[in-house]
């Protein structure tokens, strides 16, 4: 389960980064903002998994 969550976090980060860059290149602010939000969501999901891993190992 944790591996799935970590993979999902990486996917969200990558997808968000692409949307952010493409939106910026096209001048599409809504796409750029959506990409930033998705990337942040992936960052938060990844941080949550790191915290869970820290508590599991103890």
N, C-alpha and C positions, 0 to 999 in steps of 0.2 A: 504494500500500500504506500509506504513512504517513497519508494522509487517512482511510483506513478505520480505522486504529488510533486516530487522534485522535477520530473520530466515536464509536467504541466507548467511548473513555474518557469523553467527555462524556455518553454514554448511561448508562454505569454510575454516574457521579456523580449525574446527575439521578434515576435510579431509586433509588439508595441514599438520596438526600435525602428522596424521597417516602416510602419505607418507614420511614425514621427518624422523620419527622414523624407519619405515620399511627400507627406503633407507639406513639409517645409519647402521642398523643391518646387512643388506645384503652387505654393502660396495658398493652400487649403488649410485654414486655421482649425477648422473643426476636425479634420483628419489628424492634424498634428497634435491637437489636444487629446483626441481619443487614443492616439498612440502613446502619448505620455501617460495617460491614465492606465492603459493596459500594461505598460512596462512597469509602472509602480505597483500594480496589482501582483505582477509576477515577482517583483522584489519582495513584497510583503509575504507572499506565499512561501518563497524560499527562506525568508527569515524565520517564519513559523516552523518550517521543517528543521532548521538548524537548532532551534530551541527544543523541539521535541527530541531530536537526536542527543542533545546535551543531557537531557533528563533520563533518557533510556540507558545511557552508558553507566549511570551511577547506581 
